[in-house]
Amino acid sequence: MTFDVEIVLRERNYAVTEQIEHGVEPRSWRESDVELVLKQILLALDRVKNPGGRSPLVALRGFSWIVEPVDGHVVIAIEIPMGAAVAGPFAIEQGRLDGMIRRVIAAAALPSPTVH
């Protein structure tokens, strides 16, 4: 599936639309799909801010988000210090997507073992 991400950077008064491809339809998403979609949205924000730059490492922390209903579907709205993005619409139940995002973000915050 292809979905749009509307991006507005801080101190700009216009939106830029990025299109993102994800191979799984939203109704079949698992938490791994949600994690990838969130990272793709954050990378789209970075591409608009830093066109032609390298893709940075993406951490799923330090941003505000909400899942909102729109015309029988839902969108994911994200805000970070550099700007905001609204992605979708997605054909998935609002509560289900909201729960998956919560679990993905909580899992990203858990300490992970480091091998030196």
N, CA, C and O atoms as CSV, one atom per row, in Angstrom:
chain,resi,resn,atom,element,x,y,z
A,1,MET,N,N,0.836,-1.184,0.000
A,1,MET,CA,C,0.000,0.000,0.000
A,1,MET,C,C,0.878,1.244,0.000
A,1,MET,O,O,1.993,1.224,0.522
A,2,THR,N,N,0.387,2.299,-0.572
A,2,THR,CA,C,1.068,3.585,-0.564
A,2,THR,C,C,0.235,4.547,0.282
A,2,THR,O,O,-0.991,4.571,0.175
A,3,PHE,N,N,0.902,5.334,1.119
A,3,PHE,CA,C,0.179,6.335,1.900
A,3,PHE,C,C,0.935,7.656,1.864
A,3,PHE,O,O,2.149,7.696,1.666
A,4,ASP,N,N,0.184,8.732,2.061
A,4,ASP,CA,C,0.757,10.077,2.069
A,4,ASP,C,C,1.142,10.491,3.468
A,4,ASP,O,O,0.526,10.081,4.451
A,5,VAL,N,N,2.182,11.319,3.541
A,5,VAL,CA,C,2.590,11.954,4.784
A,5,VAL,C,C,2.668,13.451,4.498
A,5,VAL,O,O,3.489,13.897,3.697
A,6,GLU,N,N,1.817,14.212,5.151
A,6,GLU,CA,C,1.828,15.668,5.037
A,6,GLU,C,C,2.754,16.202,6.125
A,6,GLU,O,O,2.551,15.930,7.309
A,7,ILE,N,N,3.768,16.962,5.722
A,7,ILE,CA,C,4.806,17.419,6.641
A,7,ILE,C,C,4.864,18.940,6.658
A,7,ILE,O,O,4.892,19.583,5.608
A,8,VAL,N,N,4.880,19.508,7.859
A,8,VAL,CA,C,5.091,20.941,8.037
A,8,VAL,C,C,6.262,21.092,8.997
A,8,VAL,O,O,6.186,20.667,10.150
A,9,LEU,N,N,7.331,21.691,8.526
A,9,LEU,CA,C,8.496,21.935,9.374
A,9,LEU,C,C,8.299,23.198,10.186
A,9,LEU,O,O,7.557,24.093,9.780
A,10,ARG,N,N,8.956,23.275,11.325
A,10,ARG,CA,C,8.902,24.477,12.151
A,10,ARG,C,C,9.349,25.680,11.322
A,10,ARG,O,O,10.231,25.580,10.468
A,11,GLU,N,N,8.728,26.797,11.594
A,11,GLU,CA,C,9.041,28.071,10.954
A,11,GLU,C,C,8.751,28.078,9.458
A,11,GLU,O,O,9.261,28.935,8.736
A,12,ARG,N,N,7.938,27.134,8.979
A,12,ARG,CA,C,7.456,27.147,7.595
A,12,ARG,C,C,5.942,27.179,7.640
A,12,ARG,O,O,5.324,26.626,8.551
A,13,ASN,N,N,5.356,27.821,6.665
A,13,ASN,CA,C,3.896,27.933,6.654
A,13,ASN,C,C,3.266,27.157,5.491
A,13,ASN,O,O,2.189,27.513,5.014
A,14,TYR,N,N,3.936,26.104,5.043
A,14,TYR,CA,C,3.389,25.271,3.978
A,14,TYR,C,C,3.724,23.807,4.252
A,14,TYR,O,O,4.677,23.485,4.961
A,15,ALA,N,N,2.920,22.946,3.673
A,15,ALA,CA,C,3.110,21.506,3.850
A,15,ALA,C,C,3.761,20.905,2.614
A,15,ALA,O,O,3.590,21.397,1.499
A,16,VAL,N,N,4.508,19.838,2.835
A,16,VAL,CA,C,5.117,19.043,1.777
A,16,VAL,C,C,4.550,17.641,1.906
A,16,VAL,O,O,4.442,17.113,3.013
A,17,THR,N,N,4.188,17.035,0.789
A,17,THR,CA,C,3.651,15.674,0.815
A,17,THR,C,C,4.703,14.689,0.345
A,17,THR,O,O,5.290,14.842,-0.726
A,18,GLU,N,N,4.928,13.681,1.163
A,18,GLU,CA,C,5.805,12.561,0.818
A,18,GLU,C,C,4.919,11.334,0.677
A,18,GLU,O,O,3.932,11.190,1.398
A,19,GLN,N,N,5.268,10.452,-0.249
A,19,GLN,CA,C,4.553,9.188,-0.374
A,19,GLN,C,C,5.451,8.062,0.115
A,19,GLN,O,O,6.641,8.016,-0.194
A,20,ILE,N,N,4.861,7.164,0.877
A,20,ILE,CA,C,5.599,6.043,1.442
A,20,ILE,C,C,4.918,4.750,1.023
A,20,ILE,O,O,3.692,4.644,1.024
A,21,GLU,N,N,5.726,3.787,0.672
A,21,GLU,CA,C,5.242,2.466,0.302
A,21,GLU,C,C,5.468,1.510,1.459
A,21,GLU,O,O,6.561,1.437,2.019
A,22,HIS,N,N,4.411,0.773,1.811
A,22,HIS,CA,C,4.533,-0.285,2.812
A,22,HIS,C,C,3.782,-1.492,2.271
A,22,HIS,O,O,2.628,-1.367,1.860
A,23,GLY,N,N,4.408,-2.640,2.266
A,23,GLY,CA,C,3.877,-3.812,1.585
A,23,GLY,C,C,2.687,-4.497,2.209
A,23,GLY,O,O,2.109,-5.387,1.586
A,24,VAL,N,N,2.291,-4.119,3.419
A,24,VAL,CA,C,1.210,-4.807,4.118
A,24,VAL,C,C,0.040,-3.842,4.321
A,24,VAL,O,O,0.235,-2.695,4.722
A,25,GLU,N,N,-1.168,-4.316,4.042
A,25,GLU,CA,C,-2.360,-3.495,4.258
A,25,GLU,C,C,-2.578,-3.291,5.759
A,25,GLU,O,O,-2.319,-4.202,6.546
A,26,PRO,N,N,-3.049,-2.110,6.166
A,26,PRO,CA,C,-3.194,-1.792,7.591
A,26,PRO,C,C,-4.008,-2.794,8.401
A,26,PRO,O,O,-3.671,-3.052,9.556
A,27,ARG,N,N,-5.062,-3.363,7.838
A,27,ARG,CA,C,-5.881,-4.319,8.600
A,27,ARG,C,C,-5.084,-5.555,9.011
A,27,ARG,O,O,-5.473,-6.259,9.943
A,28,SER,N,N,-3.969,-5.823,8.323
A,28,SER,CA,C,-3.132,-6.988,8.623
A,28,SER,C,C,-1.860,-6.628,9.385
A,28,SER,O,O,-1.005,-7.487,9.600
A,29,TRP,N,N,-1.726,-5.362,9.797
A,29,TRP,CA,C,-0.512,-4.939,10.474
A,29,TRP,C,C,-0.287,-5.684,11.777
A,29,TRP,O,O,-1.209,-6.018,12.521
A,30,ARG,N,N,0.999,-5.923,12.008
A,30,ARG,CA,C,1.480,-6.420,13.292
A,30,ARG,C,C,2.320,-5.302,13.893
A,30,ARG,O,O,2.507,-4.262,13.261
A,31,GLU,N,N,2.816,-5.497,15.080
A,31,GLU,CA,C,3.621,-4.449,15.720
A,31,GLU,C,C,4.883,-4.143,14.919
A,31,GLU,O,O,5.336,-2.998,14.904
A,32,SER,N,N,5.455,-5.137,14.257
A,32,SER,CA,C,6.639,-4.876,13.428
A,32,SER,C,C,6.310,-3.950,12.259
A,32,SER,O,O,7.150,-3.143,11.861
A,33,ASP,N,N,5.109,-4.052,11.705
A,33,ASP,CA,C,4.686,-3.139,10.636
A,33,ASP,C,C,4.523,-1.726,11.175
A,33,ASP,O,O,4.944,-0.757,10.543
A,34,VAL,N,N,3.908,-1.619,12.348
A,34,VAL,CA,C,3.698,-0.305,12.965
A,34,VAL,C,C,5.041,0.355,13.257
A,34,VAL,O,O,5.210,1.550,13.016
A,35,GLU,N,N,5.990,-0.411,13.773
A,35,GLU,CA,C,7.320,0.138,14.036
A,35,GLU,C,C,7.945,0.667,12.748
A,35,GLU,O,O,8.496,1.768,12.733
A,36,LEU,N,N,7.863,-0.104,11.678
A,36,LEU,CA,C,8.438,0.320,10.401
A,36,LEU,C,C,7.737,1.560,9.860
A,36,LEU,O,O,8.399,2.473,9.367
A,37,VAL,N,N,6.416,1.606,9.942
A,37,VAL,CA,C,5.661,2.771,9.455
A,37,VAL,C,C,6.036,4.016,10.249
A,37,VAL,O,O,6.253,5.074,9.659
A,38,LEU,N,N,6.116,3.913,11.569
A,38,LEU,CA,C,6.518,5.072,12.383
A,38,LEU,C,C,7.908,5.561,11.983
A,38,LEU,O,O,8.133,6.763,11.848
A,39,LYS,N,N,8.829,4.633,11.795
A,39,LYS,CA,C,10.186,5.015,11.386
A,39,LYS,C,C,10.184,5.651,10.009
A,39,LYS,O,O,10.931,6.599,9.768
A,40,GLN,N,N,9.359,5.148,9.098
A,40,GLN,CA,C,9.270,5.731,7.762
A,40,GLN,C,C,8.730,7.160,7.823
A,40,GLN,O,O,9.189,8.028,7.082
A,41,ILE,N,N,7.766,7.403,8.697
A,41,ILE,CA,C,7.219,8.759,8.853
A,41,ILE,C,C,8.300,9.704,9.381
A,41,ILE,O,O,8.461,10.813,8.873
A,42,LEU,N,N,9.035,9.264,10.395
A,42,LEU,CA,C,10.103,10.107,10.952
A,42,LEU,C,C,11.210,10.354,9.924
A,42,LEU,O,O,11.764,11.452,9.863
A,43,LEU,N,N,11.529,9.353,9.129
A,43,LEU,CA,C,12.529,9.549,8.072
A,43,LEU,C,C,12.027,10.510,7.002
A,43,LEU,O,O,12.814,11.276,6.445
A,44,ALA,N,N,10.742,10.482,6.710
A,44,ALA,CA,C,10.171,11.438,5.739
A,44,ALA,C,C,10.328,12.863,6.255
A,44,ALA,O,O,10.655,13.768,5.487
A,45,LEU,N,N,10.097,13.068,7.547
A,45,LEU,CA,C,10.323,14.393,8.141
A,45,LEU,C,C,11.773,14.827,7.939
A,45,LEU,O,O,12.038,15.971,7.570
A,46,ASP,N,N,12.697,13.919,8.179
A,46,ASP,CA,C,14.110,14.249,8.017
A,46,ASP,C,C,14.462,14.543,6.558
A,46,ASP,O,O,15.254,15.445,6.286
A,47,ARG,N,N,13.882,13.792,5.615
A,47,ARG,CA,C,14.166,14.044,4.185
A,47,ARG,C,C,13.717,15.437,3.762
A,47,ARG,O,O,14.385,16.097,2.966
A,48,VAL,N,N,12.585,15.879,4.297
A,48,VAL,CA,C,12.101,17.220,3.956
A,48,VAL,C,C,13.012,18.272,4.573
A,48,VAL,O,O,13.304,19.288,3.943
A,49,LYS,N,N,13.458,18.036,5.785
A,49,LYS,CA,C,14.349,18.977,6.474
A,49,LYS,C,C,15.754,18.969,5.870
A,49,LYS,O,O,16.382,20.020,5.747
A,50,ASN,N,N,16.249,17.786,5.491
A,50,ASN,CA,C,17.620,17.623,5.005
A,50,ASN,C,C,17.628,16.886,3.664
A,50,ASN,O,O,18.087,15.746,3.593
A,51,PRO,N,N,17.124,17.524,2.596
A,51,PRO,CA,C,17.075,16.828,1.303
A,51,PRO,C,C,18.474,16.421,0.841
A,51,PRO,O,O,19.422,17.203,0.920
A,52,GLY,N,N,18.582,15.197,0.362
A,52,GLY,CA,C,19.860,14.710,-0.134
A,52,GLY,C,C,20.808,14.230,0.940
A,52,GLY,O,O,21.899,13.749,0.632
A,53,GLY,N,N,20.412,14.351,2.198
A,53,GLY,CA,C,21.279,13.916,3.299
A,53,GLY,C,C,21.184,12.421,3.524
A,53,GLY,O,O,20.341,11.740,2.941
A,54,ARG,N,N,22.052,11.927,4.372
A,54,ARG,CA,C,22.015,10.515,4.740
A,54,ARG,C,C,20.835,10.245,5.660
A,54,ARG,O,O,20.426,11.114,6.429
A,55,SER,N,N,20.295,9.047,5.577
A,55,SER,CA,C,19.215,8.656,6.483
A,55,SER,C,C,19.804,8.399,7.867
A,55,SER,O,O,20.700,7.570,8.019
A,56,PRO,N,N,19.305,9.104,8.867
A,56,PRO,CA,C,19.834,8.914,10.222
A,56,PRO,C,C,19.253,7.663,10.877
A,56,PRO,O,O,18.288,7.081,10.381
A,57,LEU,N,N,19.842,7.264,11.980
A,57,LEU,CA,C,19.291,6.208,12.814
A,57,LEU,C,C,18.015,6.754,13.441
A,57,LEU,O,O,17.988,7.900,13.891
A,58,VAL,N,N,16.964,5.950,13.474
A,58,VAL,CA,C,15.681,6.406,14.005
A,58,VAL,C,C,15.409,5.714,15.337
A,58,VAL,O,O,15.450,4.488,15.436
A,59,ALA,N,N,15.130,6.524,16.361
A,59,ALA,CA,C,14.743,6.010,17.675
A,59,ALA,C,C,13.291,6.397,17.920
A,59,ALA,O,O,12.896,7.535,17.666
A,60,LEU,N,N,12.511,5.466,18.404
A,60,LEU,CA,C,11.092,5.735,18.647
A,60,LEU,C,C,10.875,6.278,20.053
A,60,LEU,O,O,10.242,5.642,20.896
A,61,ARG,N,N,11.414,7.462,20.282
A,61,ARG,CA,C,11.187,8.159,21.542
A,61,ARG,C,C,11.385,9.655,21.285
A,61,ARG,O,O,12.028,10.062,20.317
A,62,GLY,N,N,10.816,10.449,22.177
A,62,GLY,CA,C,10.987,11.894,22.064
A,62,GLY,C,C,10.024,12.553,21.100
A,62,GLY,O,O,10.304,13.635,20.585
A,63,PHE,N,N,8.876,11.907,20.846
A,63,PHE,CA,C,7.894,12.551,19.977
A,63,PHE,C,C,6.491,12.336,20.530
A,63,PHE,O,O,6.224,11.381,21.260
A,64,SER,N,N,5.615,13.245,20.161
A,64,SER,CA,C,4.201,13.132,20.530
A,64,SER,C,C,3.447,12.554,19.344
A,64,SER,O,O,3.789,12.828,18.193
A,65,TRP,N,N,2.442,11.770,19.614
A,65,TRP,CA,C,1.668,11.156,18.543
A,65,TRP,C,C,0.225,10.971,18.984
A,65,TRP,O,O,-0.091,10.969,20.174
A,66,ILE,N,N,-0.636,10.818,17.991
A,66,ILE,CA,C,-2.044,10.535,18.248
A,66,ILE,C,C,-2.603,9.834,17.013
A,66,ILE,O,O,-2.168,10.094,15.891
A,67,VAL,N,N,-3.562,8.951,17.229
A,67,VAL,CA,C,-4.295,8.307,16.143
A,67,VAL,C,C,-5.676,8.946,16.132
A,67,VAL,O,O,-6.394,8.908,17.131
A,68,GLU,N,N,-6.044,9.534,14.993
A,68,GLU,CA,C,-7.305,10.264,14.884
A,68,GLU,C,C,-8.165,9.700,13.767
A,68,GLU,O,O,-7.646,9.340,12.710
A,69,PRO,N,N,-9.491,9.617,13.986
A,69,PRO,CA,C,-10.379,9.162,12.920
A,69,PRO,C,C,-10.578,10.245,11.858
A,69,PRO,O,O,-10.671,11.433,12.166
A,70,VAL,N,N,-10.641,9.800,10.596
A,70,VAL,CA,C,-10.904,10.706,9.470
A,70,VAL,C,C,-11.687,9.928,8.415
A,70,VAL,O,O,-11.165,8.982,7.824
A,71,ASP,N,N,-12.923,10.319,8.180
A,71,ASP,CA,C,-13.732,9.736,7.106
A,71,ASP,C,C,-13.755,8.208,7.113
A,71,ASP,O,O,-13.572,7.590,6.064
A,72,GLY,N,N,-13.973,7.598,8.256
A,72,GLY,CA,C,-14.068,6.153,8.347
A,72,GLY,C,C,-12.733,5.425,8.409
A,72,GLY,O,O,-12.704,4.196,8.479
A,73,HIS,N,N,-11.655,6.147,8.385
A,73,HIS,CA,C,-10.311,5.585,8.505
A,73,HIS,C,C,-9.617,6.307,9.655
A,73,HIS,O,O,-10.265,7.032,10.410
A,74,VAL,N,N,-8.312,6.119,9.795
A,74,VAL,CA,C,-7.556,6.846,10.817
A,74,VAL,C,C,-6.280,7.411,10.204
A,74,VAL,O,O,-5.806,6.945,9.168
A,75,VAL,N,N,-5.739,8.424,10.869
A,75,VAL,CA,C,-4.435,8.970,10.507
A,75,VAL,C,C,-3.559,8.941,11.752
A,75,VAL,O,O,-4.052,8.927,12.879
A,76,ILE,N,N,-2.254,8.932,11.523
A,76,ILE,CA,C,-1.278,9.032,12.604
A,76,ILE,C,C,-0.673,10.426,12.512
A,76,ILE,O,O,-0.101,10.791,11.485
A,77,ALA,N,N,-0.797,11.202,13.578
A,77,ALA,CA,C,-0.184,12.526,13.641
A,77,ALA,C,C,0.995,12.458,14.602
A,77,ALA,O,O,0.876,11.943,15.714
A,78,ILE,N,N,2.131,12.982,14.160
A,78,ILE,CA,C,3.369,12.966,14.945
A,78,ILE,C,C,3.918,14.380,15.017
A,78,ILE,O,O,3.895,15.123,14.036
A,79,GLU,N,N,4.415,14.741,16.199
A,79,GLU,CA,C,5.086,16.036,16.357
A,79,GLU,C,C,6.433,15.810,17.022
A,79,GLU,O,O,6.537,15.135,18.046
A,80,ILE,N,N,7.468,16.394,16.414
A,80,ILE,CA,C,8.816,16.367,16.965
A,80,ILE,C,C,9.351,17.786,16.898
A,80,ILE,O,O,8.725,18.642,16.273
A,81,PRO,N,N,10.496,18.064,17.525
A,81,PRO,CA,C,11.002,19.436,17.525
A,81,PRO,C,C,11.173,20.062,16.133
A,81,PRO,O,O,11.016,21.275,15.996
A,82,MET,N,N,11.488,19.276,15.105
A,82,MET,CA,C,11.679,19.873,13.778
A,82,MET,C,C,10.388,20.148,13.033
A,82,MET,O,O,10.390,20.905,12.062
A,83,GLY,N,N,9.268,19.545,13.471
A,83,GLY,CA,C,8.010,19.772,12.775
A,83,GLY,C,C,6.967,18.729,13.095
A,83,GLY,O,O,7.046,18.028,14.104
A,84,ALA,N,N,5.973,18.639,12.202
A,84,ALA,CA,C,4.864,17.721,12.415
A,84,ALA,C,C,4.538,16.997,11.119
A,84,ALA,O,O,4.821,17.483,10.024
A,85,ALA,N,N,3.929,15.808,11.272
A,85,ALA,CA,C,3.537,15.007,10.118
A,85,ALA,C,C,2.199,14.346,10.409
A,85,ALA,O,O,1.906,13.966,11.542
A,86,VAL,N,N,1.398,14.219,9.364
A,86,VAL,CA,C,0.145,13.475,9.446
A,86,VAL,C,C,0.183,12.457,8.324
A,86,VAL,O,O,0.315,12.816,7.154
A,87,ALA,N,N,0.064,11.173,8.687
A,87,ALA,CA,C,0.176,10.087,7.717
A,87,ALA,C,C,-1.139,9.323,7.634
A,87,ALA,O,O,-1.833,9.133,8.633
A,88,GLY,N,N,-1.463,8.892,6.419
A,88,GLY,CA,C,-2.655,8.083,6.217
A,88,GLY,C,C,-3.468,8.611,5.058
A,88,GLY,O,O,-2.944,9.344,4.218
A,89,PRO,N,N,-4.715,8.261,4.996
A,89,PRO,CA,C,-5.516,7.510,5.952
A,89,PRO,C,C,-5.254,6.012,5.864
A,89,PRO,O,O,-4.835,5.485,4.833
A,90,PHE,N,N,-5.522,5.338,7.000
A,90,PHE,CA,C,-5.321,3.906,7.103
A,90,PHE,C,C,-6.648,3.227,7.457
A,90,PHE,O,O,-7.401,3.717,8.299
A,91,ALA,N,N,-6.917,2.116,6.816
A,91,ALA,CA,C,-8.126,1.337,7.082
A,91,ALA,C,C,-7.821,0.338,8.193
A,91,ALA,O,O,-7.540,-0.833,7.937
A,92,ILE,N,N,-7.882,0.819,9.421
A,92,ILE,CA,C,-7.632,-0.007,10.600
A,92,ILE,C,C,-8.392,0.626,11.759
A,92,ILE,O,O,-8.591,1.840,11.787
A,93,GLU,N,N,-8.811,-0.189,12.702
A,93,GLU,CA,C,-9.545,0.317,13.858
A,93,GLU,C,C,-8.651,1.225,14.703
A,93,GLU,O,O,-7.499,0.892,14.980
A,94,GLN,N,N,-9.192,2.368,15.106
A,94,GLN,CA,C,-8.434,3.352,15.866
A,94,GLN,C,C,-7.831,2.756,17.136
A,94,GLN,O,O,-6.643,2.949,17.394
A,95,GLY,N,N,-8.610,2.045,17.925
A,95,GLY,CA,C,-8.118,1.481,19.180
A,95,GLY,C,C,-7.029,0.442,18.961
A,95,GLY,O,O,-6.083,0.356,19.744
A,96,ARG,N,N,-7.156,-0.341,17.910
A,96,ARG,CA,C,-6.142,-1.367,17.624
A,96,ARG,C,C,-4.810,-0.719,17.267
A,96,ARG,O,O,-3.765,-1.105,17.790
A,97,LEU,N,N,-4.852,0.277,16.366
A,97,LEU,CA,C,-3.621,0.954,15.967
A,97,LEU,C,C,-3.014,1.704,17.147
A,97,LEU,O,O,-1.800,1.671,17.352
A,98,ASP,N,N,-3.848,2.371,17.911
A,98,ASP,CA,C,-3.366,3.095,19.086
A,98,ASP,C,C,-2.651,2.145,20.046
A,98,ASP,O,O,-1.578,2.470,20.553
A,99,GLY,N,N,-3.234,0.983,20.295
A,99,GLY,CA,C,-2.617,0.003,21.191
A,99,GLY,C,C,-1.293,-0.507,20.662
A,99,GLY,O,O,-0.335,-0.663,21.419
A,100,MET,N,N,-1.232,-0.773,19.348
A,100,MET,CA,C,0.025,-1.256,18.771
A,100,MET,C,C,1.115,-0.195,18.865
A,100,MET,O,O,2.265,-0.516,19.169
A,101,ILE,N,N,0.767,1.067,18.607
A,101,ILE,CA,C,1.765,2.140,18.709
A,101,ILE,C,C,2.267,2.238,20.150
A,101,ILE,O,O,3.469,2.367,20.381
A,102,ARG,N,N,1.360,2.178,21.108
A,102,ARG,CA,C,1.769,2.232,22.518
A,102,ARG,C,C,2.758,1.116,22.854
A,102,ARG,O,O,3.770,1.354,23.513
A,103,ARG,N,N,2.460,-0.094,22.400
A,103,ARG,CA,C,3.339,-1.225,22.701
A,103,ARG,C,C,4.695,-1.088,22.000
A,103,ARG,O,O,5.733,-1.402,22.582
A,104,VAL,N,N,4.681,-0.623,20.759
A,104,VAL,CA,C,5.936,-0.447,20.010
A,104,VAL,C,C,6.820,0.593,20.682
A,104,VAL,O,O,8.025,0.386,20.825
A,105,ILE,N,N,6.235,1.703,21.091
A,105,ILE,CA,C,7.011,2.765,21.737
A,105,ILE,C,C,7.507,2.300,23.113
A,105,ILE,O,O,8.637,2.599,23.499
A,106,ALA,N,N,6.673,1.580,23.841
A,106,ALA,CA,C,7.097,1.056,25.147
A,106,ALA,C,C,8.252,0.071,24.976
A,106,ALA,O,O,9.203,0.095,25.758
A,107,ALA,N,N,8.181,-0.782,23.977
A,107,ALA,CA,C,9.255,-1.753,23.731
A,107,ALA,C,C,10.550,-1.047,23.349
A,107,ALA,O,O,11.633,-1.491,23.729
A,108,ALA,N,N,10.448,0.044,22.602
A,108,ALA,CA,C,11.641,0.797,22.196
A,108,ALA,C,C,12.313,1.464,23.388
A,108,ALA,O,O,13.512,1.742,23.350
A,109,ALA,N,N,11.556,1.720,24.436
A,109,ALA,CA,C,12.108,2.385,25.624
A,109,ALA,C,C,12.781,1.418,26.586
A,109,ALA,O,O,13.488,1.846,27.499
A,110,LEU,N,N,12.570,0.113,26.392
A,110,LEU,CA,C,13.185,-0.872,27.285
A,110,LEU,C,C,14.687,-0.924,27.049
A,110,LEU,O,O,15.143,-0.813,25.911
A,111,PRO,N,N,15.456,-1.092,28.118
A,111,PRO,CA,C,16.902,-1.223,27.923
A,111,PRO,C,C,17.207,-2.508,27.165
A,111,PRO,O,O,16.570,-3.541,27.372
A,112,SER,N,N,18.188,-2.418,26.289
A,112,SER,CA,C,18.575,-3.610,25.541
A,112,SER,C,C,20.009,-3.976,25.911
A,112,SER,O,O,20.813,-3.109,26.251
A,113,PRO,N,N,20.317,-5.261,25.841
A,113,PRO,CA,C,21.677,-5.665,26.201
A,113,PRO,C,C,22.683,-5.131,25.180
A,113,PRO,O,O,22.419,-5.106,23.978
A,114,THR,N,N,23.806,-4.718,25.672
A,114,THR,CA,C,24.879,-4.211,24.804
A,114,THR,C,C,26.068,-5.150,24.930
A,114,THR,O,O,26.488,-5.501,26.032
A,115,VAL,N,N,26.592,-5.540,23.806
A,115,VAL,CA,C,27.772,-6.398,23.788
A,115,VAL,C,C,28.960,-5.538,23.418
A,115,VAL,O,O,28.936,-4.845,22.401
A,116,HIS,N,N,29.993,-5.576,24.228
A,116,HIS,CA,C,31.195,-4.785,23.969
A,116,HIS,C,C,32.318,-5.666,23.516
A,116,HIS,O,O,33.416,-5.177,23.249
